[in-house]
Amino acid sequence: MVDLTSRITYANSLVCDLLETTPSEIIGKSCFDLVFPDDVGRAKELFQANLEPDALPFRIKLRRTDGNPVLMDVQGAPLRVANGPVYGIIATVIPVE
């Protein structure tokens, strides 16, 4: 889960294991810190798209803490208070083998 400023607010153990990190190491960081520098522009476009309820799934290459890539399929959805404003994005992340 990320907030509207792109800061990670929650990361489950599966995602952390895939990225070879821990929740305490990535919570509070920008989700763009997990993306390779050449892909940040595209990642920012996808972030904005996921603020909409009909966002399409996408595939992106994330960076493990050792610098190695891991390809992920991602489906994001906006988080909102009932009948209120969007306050973040929740994503389902699945590794591509």
HUWO-V262081 format. One record per residue. N is the residue number from 1. RES is the residue in one letter. SS is DSSP state (H for helix, E for strand, - for the rest). PHI is phi as a letter, one per 30 degrees, with the letter a starting at -180 (999 if undefined). NEAR is the number of other C-alpha atoms within 8 Angstrom. Layout:
# HUWO-V262081
N&RES&SS&PHI&NEAR / N&RES&SS&PHI&NEAR
This chain:
# HUWO-V262081
1&M&-&999&10 / 2&V&E&b&13 / 3&D&E&c&11 / 4&L&-&d&8 / 5&T&-&c&6 / 6&S&-&i&9 / 7&R&E&d&12 / 8&I&E&d&14 / 9&T&-&c&9 / 10&Y&-&a&8 / 11&A&-&b&11 / 12&N&-&d&7 / 13&S&H&d&8 / 14&L&H&d&6 / 15&V&H&d&9 / 16&C&H&d&12 / 17&D&H&d&9 / 18&L&H&d&10 / 19&L&-&c&11 / 20&E&-&h&9 / 21&T&-&b&11 / 22&T&-&b&9 / 23&P&H&e&11 / 24&S&H&d&5 / 25&E&H&d&6 / 26&I&H&c&10 / 27&I&-&d&11 / 28&G&-&j&7 / 29&K&-&d&8 / 30&S&E&d&10 / 31&C&H&d&10 / 32&F&H&d&9 / 33&D&H&d&7 / 34&L&H&c&9 / 35&V&E&c&12 / 36&F&-&d&10 / 37&P&H&e&5 / 38&D&H&d&5 / 39&D&H&c&8 / 40&V&H&d&10 / 41&G&H&e&7 / 42&R&H&d&7 / 43&A&H&d&10 / 44&K&H&d&9 / 45&E&H&d&8 / 46&L&H&d&8 / 47&F&H&e&8 / 48&Q&H&d&8 / 49&A&H&d&8 / 50&N&-&d&14 / 51&L&-&d&12 / 52&E&-&c&9 / 53&P&-&d&7 / 54&D&-&c&6 / 55&A&-&d&11 / 56&L&-&d&7 / 57&P&-&d&8 / 58&F&E&b&7 / 59&R&E&c&8 / 60&I&E&b&8 / 61&K&E&c&10 / 62&L&E&c&12 / 63&R&E&c&13 / 64&R&-&d&13 / 65&T&-&d&8 / 66&D&-&d&6 / 67&G&-&j&6 / 68&N&-&d&7 / 69&P&E&d&8 / 70&V&E&b&12 / 71&L&E&d&11 / 72&M&E&b&12 / 73&D&E&c&12 / 74&V&E&b&12 / 75&Q&E&b&11 / 76&G&E&c&12 / 77&A&E&b&13 / 78&P&E&d&13 / 79&L&E&c&9 / 80&R&E&b&10 / 81&V&-&d&8 / 82&A&-&e&4 / 83&N&-&h&5 / 84&G&-&c&6 / 85&P&-&d&6 / 86&V&E&d&9 / 87&Y&E&b&10 / 88&G&E&l&12 / 89&I&E&b&14 / 90&I&E&c&10 / 91&A&E&b&9 / 92&T&E&c&7 / 93&V&E&b&9 / 94&I&E&b&7 / 95&P&E&d&9 / 96&V&-&c&7 / 97&E&-&c&3
